[in-house]
Amino acid sequence: MSNVFDSDSPTNLAEYSVSELSGSIKRTVETAFDQVRVRGEISGYRGPHSSGHAYFSLKDDRARIDAVIWKGTFSRLKFRPEEGMEVIATGKVTTFPGSSKYQIVIETLEPAGAGALMALIEERKRKLGAEGLFDAARKKRLPFMPRVIGVVTSPTGAVIRDILHRISDRFPVHVIVWPVKVQGEGSGEEVANAIRGFNALEPAGAIPRPDVLIVARGGGSLEDLWSFNDEVVVRAAAESRIPLISAVGHETDWTLIDYAADVRAPTPTGAAEMAVPVKAELEAQAAALAARLQGCINRQMDQRRQSVRALMRALPSLDQLLALPRRRFDEAAAGLGRGLELNTINKRRGFERVASHLRPDVLSNRITERRQLLSERMARAERTVERLLDRSKSRIDRAEAILASLPARLKTQTGRGRERLGNLSRHADTAIRHQLTRARAELSAQDRVLQSLSYKNVLKRGYAVIRDEDNRPVSQAAALSAGMGIAIEFADGRVGAMTTEGGNPPVGAKKRGAKSAEPPKQGSLF
């Protein structure tokens, strides 16, 4: 601190620098408010900074104070600060000389009573419930006999041992444990990541996908169970495609994950009992069902035997069944001899009737009739053949006449084709001449336009084009300086020249006086 007095100063007050005054105020504030407890509402909280520190404000209805939680302290908090939460902060007040502000450096943070946390839980419950995360229609049924069970809990606590022991006693199955923190900073994210990680497993992968999940933790205070009220945990439980059992705390402890889970268990041991049945009870039930099935089979067989016996008594005897067929057989056998005799007599009578018609004169008459019919048919066939031959000769004569007149027809058609070809050739020559005439006229018109636009026509009227040493046209006198070699192009050729006077050269132009005054060679017009 400077105690130098200025002889010109009207007073004898000590003079301080800004840094000295800020440091003095900082020491005074830190000494007077070394340890304070402040109650207020969190405002402007955006989570921890990339450095791990958290910056926000504490306010009430009339004032506001800046607050900071350093990274090491933030990791030891029992619950995460949230916007609008009423808390009690313990720490020391200090100043920040760089901007003349004071703030409280928080060392411990606790909610302002259980009522504040319960109000926050109720608000979050209403918000998530409005989104449908707690609807009963979206809850899934637990499998009756799971093959794999996934457990999300701390690997060092008594909860996992109770769950494994209870499952082993009831129905031993494969259990996969995903170790997580169940309280403290980052525990909510670990639980949510574990639930999503189990859901991301492939059913036929190296690590089997569980058929049911158990999220478990032992009992504790509201602050200890706060991670399971975290929004990210509730959303992960609601999004789980695997049926999920919530077993957080004791029977009287309720958290938001209990509403989002498919089933809530009062204790972790109760969750294990819900997940698997009792193997001994299943075996006893299976044995009882097998005994009942065997008894039913025996009774059914007895009933069938009695029914068969009753049906057998109602059926007639073998003699009764064969009596009528036997009688019919005997009657048929008795009438067989008489039937054969009558049949033989009938056949003989028919033969005699046919034989009476087979006399020689009858056969001779039939042969004569057949020969006459054959002669008539042969005569009709000869006449038909003669008519066909006459028709064929007529067709051949007509064909010969057509063939004889064919050369004259061909000659007439050839003359007509040649005349048509000559006409087409003359038309094509006329069209080509007309096309060439139009093309020459268009070319002459284009040439006249080109000549009218050429700068050489302007040179013929007495003008000239000035070019610099780089053969570029010069349109302004300011672009030339004294002693610069130029080329002047007239209508009949170019001449070299040297400037004696000129304007100021443009800025950035290179010196050209050092070059030879020899005129440049004539370049190409294009």
C-alpha positions as CSV (number, residue, x, y, z in Angstrom):
1,M,0.0,0.0,0.0
2,S,1.4,3.4,-0.9
3,N,1.6,6.0,1.8
4,V,3.2,8.7,-0.2
5,F,1.6,12.2,0.2
6,D,1.4,14.6,-2.7
7,S,2.5,18.1,-1.6
8,D,0.1,19.5,-4.2
9,S,-2.9,17.5,-2.9
10,P,-5.5,19.7,-1.1
11,T,-6.0,16.9,1.5
12,N,-3.8,14.5,3.4
13,L,-5.7,11.3,2.4
14,A,-3.6,8.3,1.4
15,E,-3.5,7.4,-2.3
16,Y,-4.2,3.8,-3.5
17,S,-3.8,2.1,-6.8
18,V,-6.8,0.2,-8.2
19,S,-5.1,-3.1,-7.6
20,E,-4.3,-2.2,-4.0
21,L,-7.8,-1.1,-3.3
22,S,-9.4,-4.3,-4.9
23,G,-7.0,-6.5,-3.0
24,S,-7.8,-4.7,0.3
25,I,-11.5,-5.1,-0.3
26,K,-11.0,-8.8,-1.2
27,R,-9.1,-9.5,2.1
28,T,-11.7,-7.6,4.1
29,V,-14.6,-9.5,2.6
30,E,-13.0,-12.9,2.9
31,T,-12.0,-12.2,6.5
32,A,-15.5,-11.0,7.5
33,F,-17.4,-13.7,5.6
34,D,-15.0,-16.6,5.8
35,Q,-17.8,-19.2,6.4
36,V,-21.5,-18.4,5.7
37,R,-24.7,-20.4,5.0
38,V,-26.9,-18.8,2.3
39,R,-30.5,-19.9,1.5
40,G,-31.7,-19.1,-2.0
41,E,-33.1,-20.3,-5.3
42,I,-30.7,-21.5,-8.1
43,S,-30.8,-19.3,-11.1
44,G,-29.0,-19.4,-14.4
45,Y,-27.7,-22.9,-14.0
46,R,-26.5,-24.5,-17.2
47,G,-24.6,-27.5,-15.9
48,P,-20.8,-27.7,-15.3
49,H,-18.5,-25.8,-17.6
50,S,-16.0,-27.6,-19.9
51,S,-13.4,-27.0,-17.1
52,G,-15.6,-28.9,-14.6
53,H,-16.6,-25.8,-12.6
54,A,-20.2,-24.7,-12.2
55,Y,-21.2,-21.1,-12.4
56,F,-24.7,-19.8,-11.4
57,S,-26.5,-17.4,-9.0
58,L,-28.5,-17.6,-5.8
59,K,-31.4,-15.3,-5.5
60,D,-34.4,-14.5,-3.4
61,D,-37.2,-12.0,-4.0
62,R,-35.0,-8.9,-3.5
63,A,-31.4,-9.7,-4.2
64,R,-29.0,-12.0,-6.2
65,I,-25.4,-13.2,-5.5
66,D,-23.1,-15.0,-7.9
67,A,-22.0,-18.5,-6.9
68,V,-19.3,-20.9,-8.1
69,I,-18.7,-24.6,-7.3
70,W,-15.1,-25.8,-8.1
71,K,-14.6,-29.0,-10.0
72,G,-13.4,-31.0,-7.0
73,T,-16.3,-29.9,-4.8
74,F,-18.9,-30.5,-7.6
75,S,-17.8,-34.2,-7.9
76,R,-18.5,-34.7,-4.1
77,L,-22.1,-33.3,-4.1
78,K,-24.8,-35.8,-3.2
79,F,-27.2,-34.4,-5.8
80,R,-27.0,-32.3,-8.9
81,P,-28.1,-28.7,-8.8
82,E,-31.1,-27.8,-11.0
83,E,-32.6,-24.6,-12.2
84,G,-35.2,-23.2,-9.8
85,M,-34.2,-25.5,-6.9
86,E,-34.2,-23.9,-3.4
87,V,-30.9,-24.8,-1.6
88,I,-28.8,-24.0,1.4
89,A,-25.2,-23.2,0.3
90,T,-22.2,-23.2,2.7
91,G,-19.0,-21.5,1.7
92,K,-17.0,-18.3,1.8
93,V,-17.6,-14.9,0.2
94,T,-14.9,-13.5,-2.0
95,T,-14.5,-10.8,-4.7
96,F,-13.3,-10.9,-8.2
97,P,-11.0,-7.9,-8.7
98,G,-11.1,-8.2,-12.5
99,S,-14.7,-6.9,-12.6
100,S,-15.4,-5.6,-9.1
101,K,-17.9,-8.4,-8.3
102,Y,-18.3,-10.5,-5.3
103,Q,-19.4,-14.1,-5.2
104,I,-19.8,-17.1,-2.9
105,V,-17.5,-20.1,-3.3
106,I,-19.7,-23.0,-2.4
107,E,-18.2,-25.9,-0.4
108,T,-21.4,-27.9,0.5
109,L,-24.8,-27.7,-1.0
110,E,-28.0,-29.2,0.3
111,P,-31.7,-28.8,-0.5
112,A,-33.7,-26.4,1.6
113,G,-35.6,-29.2,3.3
114,A,-37.3,-32.3,2.0
115,G,-40.3,-30.3,0.9
116,A,-38.3,-28.6,-1.8
117,L,-37.1,-31.9,-3.2
118,M,-40.6,-33.4,-3.0
119,A,-41.9,-30.4,-4.8
120,L,-39.3,-30.8,-7.5
121,I,-40.1,-34.5,-7.8
122,E,-43.8,-33.8,-8.1
123,E,-43.1,-31.2,-10.8
124,R,-41.0,-33.6,-12.7
125,K,-43.5,-36.4,-12.3
126,R,-46.3,-34.2,-13.8
127,K,-44.0,-33.2,-16.7
128,L,-43.0,-36.8,-17.5
129,G,-46.5,-38.1,-16.9
130,A,-47.9,-35.6,-19.4
131,E,-45.6,-37.1,-22.0
132,G,-47.1,-40.6,-21.4
133,L,-44.0,-42.2,-19.9
134,F,-46.0,-43.6,-17.0
135,D,-49.0,-44.9,-18.9
136,A,-50.1,-48.4,-18.0
137,A,-50.8,-49.3,-21.6
138,R,-47.1,-49.2,-22.6
139,K,-45.9,-51.4,-19.8
140,K,-44.7,-54.9,-20.8
141,R,-45.4,-58.3,-19.1
142,L,-42.5,-60.1,-17.5
143,P,-41.5,-63.4,-19.1
144,F,-42.5,-66.5,-17.0
145,M,-39.2,-68.2,-17.2
146,P,-36.3,-66.0,-18.4
147,R,-33.0,-67.5,-19.6
148,V,-30.8,-64.4,-18.9
149,I,-31.4,-61.7,-16.3
150,G,-29.6,-58.3,-16.4
151,V,-28.9,-56.5,-13.2
152,V,-28.0,-52.8,-13.0
153,T,-26.6,-52.0,-9.5
154,S,-23.4,-51.5,-7.6
155,P,-21.1,-54.5,-7.7
156,T,-19.8,-54.0,-4.1
157,G,-23.0,-53.6,-2.2
158,A,-25.2,-56.2,-0.4
159,V,-27.9,-55.8,-3.0
160,I,-26.3,-57.8,-5.7
161,R,-25.4,-60.6,-3.3
162,D,-29.0,-60.8,-2.1
163,I,-30.3,-60.9,-5.7
164,L,-27.9,-63.6,-6.8
165,H,-28.5,-65.6,-3.7
166,R,-32.3,-65.4,-4.1
167,I,-32.2,-66.3,-7.8
168,S,-29.9,-69.3,-7.1
169,D,-32.3,-70.6,-4.4
170,R,-35.4,-70.2,-6.6
171,F,-34.3,-71.0,-10.1
172,P,-30.6,-70.7,-11.2
173,V,-30.3,-68.8,-14.5
174,H,-27.6,-66.8,-16.2
175,V,-27.2,-63.4,-14.6
176,I,-25.3,-60.5,-16.2
177,V,-24.3,-57.6,-13.9
178,W,-23.7,-54.1,-15.3
179,P,-21.7,-52.3,-12.5
180,V,-22.8,-48.6,-11.9
181,K,-22.7,-46.0,-9.2
182,V,-26.0,-45.8,-7.4
183,Q,-25.5,-42.3,-5.8
184,G,-23.4,-39.2,-6.3
185,E,-22.3,-37.3,-9.3
186,G,-22.8,-39.1,-12.6
187,S,-24.7,-42.0,-11.2
188,G,-27.9,-41.2,-13.1
189,E,-26.0,-41.2,-16.4
190,E,-24.4,-44.5,-15.6
191,V,-27.7,-46.1,-14.8
192,A,-29.3,-44.8,-18.0
193,N,-26.3,-45.9,-20.1
194,A,-26.5,-49.4,-18.5
195,I,-30.2,-49.7,-19.4
196,R,-29.6,-48.6,-23.0
197,G,-26.5,-50.8,-23.2
198,F,-28.5,-53.9,-22.3
199,N,-31.1,-53.0,-24.9
200,A,-28.4,-52.6,-27.5
201,L,-27.1,-56.2,-27.2
202,E,-27.9,-58.5,-30.0
203,P,-30.0,-61.6,-29.1
204,A,-27.5,-64.0,-30.7
205,G,-24.3,-62.0,-29.9
206,A,-21.3,-62.9,-27.8
207,I,-23.0,-61.5,-24.7
208,P,-26.6,-62.8,-24.6
209,R,-29.3,-60.2,-24.4
210,P,-31.3,-60.4,-21.1
211,D,-34.9,-61.4,-21.1
212,V,-35.6,-59.1,-18.1
213,L,-33.8,-56.2,-16.4
214,I,-33.5,-55.4,-12.6
215,V,-32.5,-51.9,-11.6
216,A,-31.7,-52.2,-7.8
217,R,-30.4,-50.2,-4.9
218,G,-30.6,-50.5,-1.2
219,G,-32.5,-48.1,1.1
220,G,-31.4,-44.6,1.9
221,S,-32.5,-41.0,2.3
222,L,-34.2,-38.9,-0.3
223,E,-30.9,-37.4,-1.3
224,D,-29.2,-40.9,-1.5
225,L,-32.0,-42.1,-3.9
226,W,-32.0,-38.8,-5.9
227,S,-30.2,-40.3,-8.9
228,F,-33.2,-42.5,-9.6
229,N,-35.4,-39.4,-9.9
230,D,-33.1,-38.1,-12.7
231,E,-35.0,-37.4,-15.9
232,V,-32.4,-39.3,-18.0
233,V,-32.9,-42.5,-15.9
234,V,-36.7,-42.2,-16.2
235,R,-36.6,-41.8,-20.0
236,A,-34.1,-44.7,-20.4
237,A,-36.4,-47.0,-18.3
238,A,-39.5,-45.9,-20.3
239,E,-37.7,-46.5,-23.6
240,S,-36.4,-50.0,-22.7
241,R,-37.6,-52.7,-25.0
242,I,-36.7,-55.3,-22.4
243,P,-39.1,-55.7,-19.5
244,L,-37.7,-53.8,-16.5
245,I,-38.2,-54.3,-12.7
246,S,-37.5,-51.3,-10.5
247,A,-36.1,-52.3,-7.0
248,V,-34.9,-49.1,-5.5
249,G,-34.9,-48.6,-1.8
250,H,-37.3,-50.2,0.7
251,E,-41.0,-50.8,0.3
252,T,-41.8,-47.2,1.5
253,D,-39.3,-45.6,-0.8
254,W,-40.7,-44.3,-4.1
255,T,-38.7,-42.8,-7.0
256,L,-39.7,-41.7,-10.5
257,I,-38.1,-44.8,-12.1
258,D,-40.8,-46.9,-10.2
259,Y,-43.5,-45.2,-12.3
260,A,-41.6,-45.7,-15.6
261,A,-40.6,-49.3,-15.0
262,D,-42.9,-52.2,-16.1
263,V,-43.0,-53.6,-12.6
264,R,-42.0,-52.2,-9.2
265,A,-40.6,-54.5,-6.5
266,P,-40.7,-53.5,-2.8
267,T,-37.1,-54.7,-2.3
268,P,-34.2,-56.0,-4.4
269,T,-35.0,-59.5,-3.0
270,G,-38.6,-59.1,-4.1
271,A,-37.4,-58.2,-7.6
272,A,-35.5,-61.5,-7.8
273,E,-38.6,-63.4,-6.7
274,M,-40.6,-61.6,-9.4
275,A,-38.0,-62.4,-12.1
276,V,-37.9,-66.2,-11.7
277,P,-40.3,-68.8,-10.4
278,V,-39.5,-71.4,-7.7
279,K,-37.9,-74.4,-9.4
280,A,-39.0,-76.9,-6.7
281,E,-42.6,-75.6,-7.0
282,L,-42.5,-76.0,-10.7
283,E,-41.2,-79.5,-10.4
284,A,-43.8,-80.4,-7.8
285,Q,-46.5,-78.8,-10.0
286,A,-45.2,-80.8,-13.1
287,A,-45.2,-84.0,-11.1
288,A,-48.8,-83.3,-9.9
289,L,-49.9,-82.6,-13.5
290,A,-48.1,-85.7,-14.7
291,A,-50.0,-87.8,-12.1
292,R,-53.3,-86.2,-13.0
293,L,-52.6,-86.9,-16.7
294,Q,-51.8,-90.5,-16.0
295,G,-55.0,-90.9,-13.9
296,C,-57.0,-89.3,-16.7
297,I,-55.5,-91.7,-19.2
298,N,-56.3,-94.7,-17.0
299,R,-59.9,-93.6,-16.5
300,Q,-60.3,-92.9,-20.1
301,M,-59.0,-96.4,-21.0
302,D,-61.4,-98.0,-18.5
303,Q,-64.3,-96.0,-20.0
304,R,-63.3,-97.1,-23.5
305,R,-63.1,-100.7,-22.5
306,Q,-66.6,-100.6,-21.0
307,S,-68.0,-98.9,-24.1
308,V,-66.4,-101.6,-26.3
309,R,-67.9,-104.4,-24.1
310,A,-71.3,-102.8,-24.3
311,L,-71.1,-102.5,-28.1
312,M,-70.0,-106.1,-28.3
313,R,-73.1,-107.2,-26.4
314,A,-75.3,-105.3,-28.8
315,L,-73.7,-106.9,-31.9
316,P,-75.4,-110.1,-33.4
317,S,-73.6,-113.5,-33.4
318,L,-71.8,-114.9,-36.4
319,D,-74.5,-117.4,-37.1
320,Q,-77.1,-114.7,-37.1
321,L,-75.1,-112.6,-39.5
322,L,-74.4,-115.5,-42.0
323,A,-77.9,-117.0,-41.9
324,L,-79.5,-115.0,-44.7
325,P,-76.4,-115.2,-47.0
326,R,-76.3,-118.9,-46.5
327,R,-80.0,-119.3,-47.4
328,R,-79.5,-117.2,-50.6
329,F,-76.5,-119.3,-51.5
330,D,-78.4,-122.6,-51.1
331,E,-81.3,-121.3,-53.2
332,A,-79.0,-120.2,-56.0
333,A,-77.1,-123.5,-56.0
334,A,-80.4,-125.4,-56.2
335,G,-81.6,-123.4,-59.3
336,L,-78.3,-123.5,-61.1
337,G,-78.8,-126.9,-62.9
338,R,-82.3,-125.9,-64.2
339,G,-80.9,-122.6,-65.4
340,L,-78.1,-124.2,-67.4
341,E,-80.6,-126.5,-69.1
342,L,-83.0,-123.6,-70.1
343,N,-80.0,-121.6,-71.3
344,T,-78.8,-124.4,-73.5
345,I,-82.3,-124.8,-75.1
346,N,-82.6,-121.1,-75.8
347,K,-79.1,-121.0,-77.5
348,R,-80.0,-124.0,-79.7
349,R,-83.2,-122.4,-80.8
350,G,-81.4,-119.2,-81.8
351,F,-78.8,-121.2,-83.8
352,E,-81.5,-123.0,-85.7
353,R,-83.2,-119.7,-86.7
354,V,-79.9,-118.3,-88.0
355,A,-79.0,-121.5,-89.8
356,S,-82.4,-121.5,-91.6
357,H,-81.3,-118.3,-93.5
358,L,-77.9,-119.7,-94.6
359,R,-79.1,-121.4,-97.9
360,P,-77.0,-121.5,-101.2
361,D,-79.5,-119.5,-103.3
362,V,-79.6,-116.7,-100.6
363,L,-75.8,-116.5,-100.7
364,S,-75.7,-116.4,-104.5
365,N,-78.3,-113.5,-104.6
366,R,-76.2,-111.5,-102.1
367,I,-73.0,-112.0,-104.0
368,T,-74.7,-110.8,-107.2
369,E,-76.0,-107.7,-105.5
370,R,-72.6,-106.9,-104.1
371,R,-70.9,-107.2,-107.5
372,Q,-73.5,-104.9,-109.2
373,L,-72.9,-102.3,-106.5
374,L,-69.2,-102.5,-106.9
375,S,-69.5,-102.1,-110.7
376,E,-71.6,-98.9,-110.3
377,R,-69.1,-97.4,-107.8
378,M,-66.1,-98.1,-110.2
379,A,-68.0,-96.4,-113.1
380,R,-68.6,-93.3,-110.9
381,A,-64.9,-93.2,-109.9
382,E,-63.7,-93.3,-113.6
383,R,-66.0,-90.4,-114.4
384,T,-64.7,-88.4,-111.5
385,V,-61.1,-89.0,-112.5
386,E,-61.8,-87.8,-116.1
387,R,-63.3,-84.6,-114.8
388,L,-60.3,-83.9,-112.5
389,L,-57.9,-84.5,-115.5
390,D,-59.9,-82.0,-117.6
391,R,-59.7,-79.4,-114.9
392,S,-55.9,-79.8,-114.5
393,K,-55.3,-79.5,-118.2
394,S,-57.3,-76.2,-118.3
395,R,-55.2,-74.8,-115.4
396,I,-52.0,-75.8,-117.1
397,D,-53.0,-74.1,-120.4
398,R,-53.9,-70.8,-118.5
399,A,-50.5,-70.9,-116.7
400,E,-48.6,-71.4,-120.0
401,A,-50.5,-68.3,-121.5
402,I,-49.5,-66.2,-118.5
403,L,-45.9,-67.3,-118.7
404,A,-45.8,-66.4,-122.5
405,S,-47.0,-62.8,-121.8
406,L,-44.6,-62.3,-118.8
407,P,-41.5,-60.9,-120.7
408,A,-43.6,-58.2,-122.4
409,R,-45.0,-57.0,-119.0
410,L,-41.6,-57.0,-117.5
411,K,-40.2,-54.8,-120.3
412,T,-43.1,-52.3,-119.9
413,Q,-42.5,-52.0,-116.1
414,T,-38.7,-51.5,-116.6
415,G,-39.2,-48.6,-119.0
416,R,-41.6,-46.9,-116.5
417,G,-39.0,-47.3,-113.7
418,R,-36.2,-45.8,-115.7
419,E,-38.3,-42.8,-116.6
420,R,-39.3,-42.2,-112.9
421,L,-35.6,-42.5,-111.9
422,G,-34.6,-39.8,-114.4
423,N,-37.3,-37.4,-113.1
424,L,-36.1,-37.9,-109.5
425,S,-32.5,-37.3,-110.5
426,R,-33.4,-34.0,-112.2
427,H,-35.4,-32.9,-109.2
428,A,-32.4,-33.6,-106.8
429,D,-30.0,-31.6,-109.0
430,T,-32.3,-28.6,-109.0
431,A,-32.7,-28.8,-105.2
432,I,-28.9,-29.0,-104.6
433,R,-28.3,-25.9,-106.9
434,H,-31.0,-23.9,-105.0
435,Q,-29.4,-24.9,-101.6
436,L,-25.9,-23.8,-102.8
437,T,-27.3,-20.5,-104.0
438,R,-28.9,-19.8,-100.6
439,A,-25.7,-20.8,-98.8
440,R,-23.5,-18.5,-101.0
441,A,-25.9,-15.6,-100.3
442,E,-25.8,-16.1,-96.5
443,L,-22.0,-16.4,-96.6
444,S,-21.7,-13.1,-98.6
445,A,-24.0,-11.3,-96.0
446,Q,-22.0,-12.6,-93.1
447,D,-18.7,-11.5,-94.8
448,R,-20.2,-8.0,-95.4
449,V,-21.1,-7.7,-91.7
450,L,-17.6,-8.9,-90.7
451,Q,-15.9,-6.4,-92.9
452,S,-18.1,-3.5,-91.6
453,L,-17.1,-4.4,-88.0
454,S,-13.4,-4.8,-88.7
455,Y,-11.1,-2.2,-87.2
456,K,-9.0,-2.1,-90.4
457,N,-11.8,-0.3,-92.2
458,V,-11.4,2.4,-89.5
459,L,-7.6,2.5,-90.2
460,K,-8.3,3.1,-93.9
461,R,-10.1,6.3,-93.0
462,G,-6.8,7.8,-91.5
463,Y,-6.9,6.4,-88.0
464,A,-4.1,4.5,-86.2
465,V,-3.7,2.0,-83.3
466,I,-1.0,2.7,-80.7
467,R,0.5,-0.4,-79.0
468,D,2.9,-0.6,-76.1
469,E,6.0,-2.8,-75.7
470,D,3.8,-5.8,-74.8
471,N,1.7,-5.4,-78.0
472,R,-1.3,-4.2,-76.0
473,P,-3.5,-1.4,-77.4
474,V,-3.1,1.9,-75.6
475,S,-6.3,3.9,-75.2
476,Q,-5.1,6.7,-72.9
477,A,-2.1,9.1,-72.9
478,A,-1.7,8.6,-69.2
479,A,-0.6,5.0,-69.8
480,L,2.5,6.2,-71.7
481,S,5.7,7.9,-70.3
482,A,8.6,9.7,-71.9
483,G,11.1,7.5,-73.6
484,M,8.8,4.5,-74.0
485,G,8.9,2.4,-77.2
486,I,5.6,2.1,-79.0
487,A,4.3,0.7,-82.2
488,I,1.9,2.6,-84.5
489,E,-0.3,0.5,-86.7
490,F,-1.7,2.1,-89.9
491,A,-3.9,0.5,-92.6
492,D,-0.9,-0.6,-94.6
493,G,1.5,-1.7,-91.8
494,R,3.3,-0.8,-88.5
495,V,6.1,1.7,-87.6
496,G,8.1,2.0,-84.4
497,A,8.3,5.2,-82.4
498,M,9.7,6.6,-79.1
499,T,7.6,8.9,-76.9
500,T,9.1,12.3,-75.9
501,E,6.4,13.5,-73.6
502,G,3.7,11.7,-71.7
503,G,1.4,11.5,-68.7
504,N,2.2,9.9,-65.4
505,P,2.3,6.1,-65.6
506,P,-0.3,4.2,-63.7
507,V,0.5,3.1,-60.1
508,G,2.2,-0.3,-60.1
509,A,3.4,-0.1,-63.7
510,K,7.0,-1.3,-64.1
511,K,9.7,0.9,-65.5
512,R,10.0,0.7,-69.2
513,G,12.8,3.2,-69.9
514,A,15.4,0.6,-69.4
515,K,14.3,-1.4,-72.4
516,S,15.7,-0.8,-75.9
517,A,13.9,1.7,-78.1
518,E,13.8,-0.8,-80.9
519,P,10.2,-1.1,-82.1
520,P,8.5,-4.4,-81.3
521,K,7.9,-6.9,-84.0
522,Q,4.5,-6.9,-85.6
523,G,2.2,-9.4,-83.9
524,S,-0.7,-11.3,-85.1
525,L,-4.0,-9.5,-85.6
526,F,-5.9,-12.3,-83.8
